[in-house]
Amino acid sequence: MPGSCISRRIRLITLCLSQSLKNPIKNIFYNKNKEGYLIRISNPAFVFNELDEAQHLRIDSMKRNLLIITPDYPDLTDTYVGGIFIKNYVDTIKPYFQEIVVVAPVLFSGRVMPNDRLCRDYQYDNVSVFYPRCLFLPRCLHLPGITNRSKLSFDTRPYVVERLLGKLGKKFDLIHAHFTWPSAYISVTLKEKLKIPVITTIHEDPAWLSEENHMDHPLIQKAWLNSDAMLRANTYDIATLQNYNANVFRIPNGFSTIFRPMDRTACRNTLGLPEDRRIVLSVGNLEVIKGHCYLLSAIRSIISEHPDLLCVIVGNGPQRTALEQQIVDEGLSEHVMLVGNKPHTEIPLWMNACDLFVLPSLNESFGIVQIEAMACGKPVIATNTPGSREVIASDKHGLFCRPADEEELAEKIQIGLQKDWNREEILQFAEKFSWERVAGDILQVYDTAIHEYHGLGRATEEIVTPIPTGSSSHP
């Protein structure tokens, strides 16, 4: 598990590390280069409070400027929550950088789309966020005769982002791209001009990634071939990506510290939820791929044995009308609540209010909401997708069912409601996915990419320690 990576490795710092620490660091090896000293801590038992001392030293040579390019990023108040996991990551790593610039191109829609209506440039701490308006055909927009492949030719984001960065005139040491198109393509194009390395995180769900792989498009291939490293949250797709790039690493997504155990009764009172009902919760956009229709059908078959069952679904999307009609048709009005979108900071309340979390997706590349639920001490029922297999490593934490199988989903929900779960064991497992731990591996990849790009050799001997997987609950 990459949990102790932050506490095992510190990046480039100067001899100022000789300043006194309450607990002196032992087993440090120094290698001199033109930037200062590369310090590698060889003791895997190096404790976290020693890092806390070291990481806050005011050492200019360890400060770099990071450029992040992403198709989505929350607004100042997190009212728009697209890409919230990226913001959580940025908040974790910002102490390691002099400045972080985030560029998230937004489709100009005349303020019809929520991100066009809500997102305005802002700055907090050492992070600057820019939302240049662009014209392009969104992947989710289905038009007769226009394929996703052809949409790549009608996209102004590469030009607009490059123009914005030219106006900013800032110097960067590294680019981190999120998603392949257009972020990774823009980044490798900038790489040629800025002479800096590019790290690409492939967040696409498996079906989307498969489409890109079979698209055989030179712009997609350029993005993958020219990234200095690619990150993927599951192992399932690593082999596919390695056909384009040897430097592919499995690093999971992390969860924010706002997800923590809270008093269930207090959370229910705050949200106006009944105290005498068994509550099953699902959180996600109301889209076909999220499989909510199968969850509703599963609930219908359970309520005869569990008349006190209440299913709460948080989220909104194009399937809402269809789901509302299904609730009426199947007589579930007393057993299902569609509560719409909620502020990200409120989601932990909903998770702590439930008895069981369900992720009925037809496909997932990772499914961070499962980890967020576990971080609140809740067991998870999930479909057996590549992403969920990376998360539920034991039937002590959750159970699997086949995707699009309402009968098996109903069976696993009933088992989950009756099982005596060990809350502390679930919490302990979830902690391995905190951003504070996961970020250590990504910072290692950053360091190695910078060193190898500039011909300085590898920054570390080992980049990623895989998370143990394997579960007795796999179908």
VEXDO-418233 format. One line per 4 residues: their letters; for each residue x, y, z of C-alpha. Coordinates in steps of 0.2 Angstrom, whole numbers. Each point is the difference from the previous one (the first is absolute). Layout:
A	X,Y,Z  ...
//
This chain:
MPGS	0,0,0  7,17,-4  -6,6,16  17,5,8
CISR	8,7,-16  -2,18,5  8,-5,17  14,-9,-9
RIRL	6,12,-13  3,19,-1  4,8,-16  14,12,-4
ITLC	6,11,14  15,9,5  12,-2,14  -12,9,11
LSQS	-7,-16,6  14,0,12  -11,12,10  -5,-8,16
LKNP	-15,-12,1  -8,-7,16  2,-18,-7  16,0,-11
IKNI	-2,-10,-16  11,-15,-2  6,-10,-15  1,14,-12
FYNK	10,-1,-16  6,16,-9  3,1,-19  6,17,-6
NKEG	-6,7,-16  -2,18,-8  -16,3,9  6,-4,17
YLIR	-1,-17,10  -12,-14,-4  -4,-8,16  -6,-18,1
ISNP	-6,-7,17  4,-18,0  -9,-5,16  -18,-5,-4
AFVF	-5,2,18  4,19,-1  -14,7,11  -13,13,-7
NELD	4,13,13  17,2,-6  -6,4,-17  -12,13,7
EAQH	16,9,7  10,-2,-16  -14,5,-13  -3,16,9
LRID	18,6,-1  1,16,-11  12,-7,-13  -1,9,-17
SMKR	9,-13,-10  -14,-13,3  -13,12,-6  -6,-2,-18
NLLI	-14,6,-11  -13,-12,-6  -12,1,-14  -16,-10,0
ITPD	-11,-2,-15  -17,-7,3  -17,0,-9  -9,3,17
YPDL	4,9,16  -12,6,14  -4,19,2  6,10,15
TDTY	-15,-5,11  -1,-18,-6  -17,3,-6  5,-8,-17
VGGI	9,-16,6  6,-7,-17  18,-6,3  -1,2,19
FIKN	12,-15,2  13,10,-9  -3,15,11  2,-11,15
YVDT	17,-7,-7  6,18,-4  -4,5,18  10,-14,6
IKPY	16,3,-10  0,19,0  12,1,14  13,-8,-11
FQEI	-1,14,-14  4,18,-1  -15,2,-11  -13,-11,-8
VVVA	-10,6,-15  -16,-9,-5  -7,2,-18  -17,-7,-2
PVLF	-8,5,-17  -19,3,0  -12,-2,-14  -7,17,-4
SGRV	-19,-3,1  -7,17,4  -1,-5,18  -11,-14,-3
MPND	12,-14,6  3,1,18  19,1,-1  -2,15,-12
RLCR	-12,8,12  10,-3,16  18,-1,-4  10,16,0
DYQY	19,2,2  6,0,18  15,-2,12  3,-8,17
DNVS	16,-2,9  13,-4,-13  -13,-7,-13  -6,10,-15
VFYP	-15,-7,-9  -5,5,-18  -15,-4,-10  3,6,-18
RCLF	-16,-1,-11  1,-11,-15  -11,-8,-14  0,-19,-2
LPRC	-13,-14,-2  -1,-9,17  2,-19,0  -17,-2,9
LHLP	-9,10,-15  -6,-12,-12  -3,7,-18  -5,-10,-15
GITN	15,-4,-11  13,7,12  11,-12,9  11,3,15
RSKL	15,-3,-11  -6,14,-12  -4,12,15  19,1,3
SFDT	1,11,-16  -12,13,7  8,4,16  8,17,4
RPYV	6,-5,17  18,-3,-5  2,17,-8  -9,9,14
VERL	10,-8,14  17,4,-9  -6,18,-3  -4,2,19
LGKL	17,-7,5  9,12,-11  -9,14,8  4,-6,17
GKKF	18,-1,-4  4,-12,15  14,-13,0  -5,-17,5
DLIH	10,-16,5  -13,-13,-4  -17,-2,-8  -13,-12,7
AHFT	-14,-4,-12  -16,-8,6  -9,-10,-14  7,-4,-17
WPSA	-10,13,-10  3,14,-1  11,1,15  14,-12,-4
YISV	0,5,-18  2,19,5  13,-5,13  12,-10,-12
TLKE	-2,14,-12  5,13,13  14,-12,5  9,2,-17
KLKI	0,19,3  3,2,19  13,-15,1  -8,-7,15
PVIT	-7,-18,4  -18,-5,0  -10,-12,11  -17,-6,-6
TIHE	-13,-7,11  -12,-11,-10  -17,2,9  -11,-6,-14
DPAW	-12,-14,4  5,-17,-8  -13,2,-14  7,17,-4
LSEE	18,-5,1  -4,-15,-12  -8,12,-12  15,11,0
NHMD	11,-15,-2  -9,-6,-16  -3,17,-7  18,-1,-7
HPLI	1,19,0  17,8,-2  -4,14,13  -5,-13,13
QKAW	15,-10,-4  12,15,1  -7,4,18  4,-18,6
LNSD	16,-2,-9  8,16,6  -5,0,18  15,-2,11
AMLR	-11,-11,11  -18,-6,1  -11,-3,15  -15,-12,1
ANTY	-10,-3,16  -3,-19,-5  11,-14,-6  -12,-6,-12
DIAT	5,13,-14  18,0,4  5,-12,-14  -10,10,-13
LQNY	9,16,4  17,-8,0  -3,-3,-18  4,18,-2
NANV	11,5,15  11,-11,11  -2,12,14  -17,-4,6
FRIP	-4,-1,19  -14,-6,10  -4,13,13  -18,1,7
NGFS	-10,16,3  -2,6,18  -13,7,11  -2,17,9
TIFR	2,1,19  -18,7,1  -5,-18,-1  1,-7,17
PMDR	-11,-9,13  -14,11,7  -15,-4,12  -14,-8,-11
TACR	-14,6,10  6,18,0  3,-1,-19  -18,-6,-3
NTLG	-7,13,10  10,13,-9  -6,-7,-17  -18,-2,6
LPED	1,-19,-3  -10,-12,11  9,-9,14  -10,-16,-1
RRIV	4,-5,-18  14,-11,-7  8,12,-13  9,-5,-16
LSVG	10,14,-8  6,2,-18  10,16,-6  3,4,-18
NLEV	-6,8,-16  -17,-6,-6  7,-8,-16  -3,-17,-8
IKGH	17,-6,4  -3,3,18  -13,-14,0  -12,8,12
CYLL	-15,-9,-9  7,-17,6  1,7,18  -18,5,-1
SAIR	-6,-17,-6  11,-8,14  -9,11,13  -17,-5,-7
SIIS	4,-19,3  7,4,18  -13,10,8  -12,-14,3
EHPD	13,-7,13  7,17,5  -15,12,0  10,12,10
LLCV	13,2,-14  3,17,-7  11,3,-16  7,17,-1
IVGN	9,5,-17  10,16,0  4,8,-17  -8,7,-16
GPQR	1,-3,-18  -9,-5,-16  -8,-16,7  -9,9,14
TALE	-17,0,-10  1,-18,-4  5,-5,18  -15,11,7
QQIV	-12,-10,-12  8,-17,5  -3,5,18  -19,3,-3
DEGL	-2,-15,-11  8,-12,12  -9,8,15  16,6,9
SEHV	-5,17,5  1,-4,19  16,-9,-2  11,11,-12
MLVG	6,18,1  8,9,-14  8,15,9  9,8,-14
NKPH	17,7,0  8,5,17  15,10,5  16,-10,1
TEIP	2,5,18  -17,-8,4  3,-17,-8  9,-6,16
LWMN	-17,3,10  -9,-11,-13  13,-14,1  0,0,19
ACDL	-19,0,1  -1,-16,-10  1,-18,5  7,-7,-17
FVLP	8,9,-15  -4,-7,-18  9,3,-16  -10,-8,-14
SLNE	10,6,-15  1,-9,-16  18,5,-1  13,9,11
SFGI	18,4,-2  2,2,19  -16,7,9  7,11,13
VQIE	-17,2,9  3,-18,6  15,5,9  -8,16,7
AMAC	-14,-11,7  12,-12,8  9,16,7  -16,3,9
GKPV	0,-18,6  -13,-7,-11  0,-16,-10  -2,0,-18
IATN	-10,-11,-13  7,3,-17  -1,-8,-17  15,-10,-6
TPGS	9,13,-11  18,3,-3  0,15,12  -10,-8,14
REVI	12,-15,0  14,12,4  -9,6,15  -10,-14,9
ASDK	15,-11,4  -10,-11,12  -18,-5,5  4,8,17
HGLF	-2,17,-9  -13,-3,-13  -8,-12,-12  -1,-2,-19
CRPA	-14,-4,-12  -1,-1,-19  -3,16,-9  -18,2,-7
DEEE	-6,-15,11  -14,7,11  -4,-17,9  18,-2,5
LAEK	1,18,5  -15,-2,11  7,-16,8  17,9,4
IQIG	-10,15,8  -9,-12,11  16,-9,5  8,17,3
LQKD	-15,6,11  1,-15,11  19,-2,2  9,5,15
WNRE	13,11,-7  16,5,9  0,19,-2  18,3,7
EILQ	6,-13,-13  -8,10,-14  7,16,6  17,-7,1
FAEK	0,-6,-18  -7,16,-7  14,10,8  12,-8,-12
FSWE	-9,11,-14  1,17,9  8,13,-12  13,3,13
RVAG	6,-17,-3  -3,-2,-19  8,17,-4  16,-7,5
DILQ	1,-12,-15  -5,14,-12  14,11,7  12,-14,-3
VYDT	-5,-1,-18  1,19,-2  18,-1,7  6,-14,-11
AIHE	-8,8,-15  9,16,3  17,-8,3  -1,-12,-15
YHGL	-6,14,-11  15,11,4  12,-15,0  3,0,19
GRAT	-4,-19,2  -14,-7,10  -6,9,16  -5,-16,9
EEIV	3,-18,-2  -19,-5,2  -15,10,-6  -15,-10,5
TPIP	-4,-13,12  -15,-9,-6  -16,-1,11  -4,-19,5
TGSS	-16,-6,-9  -9,-16,0  -17,-3,8  -10,-15,6
SHP	-15,10,-5  4,0,-19  -13,-9,-10
//
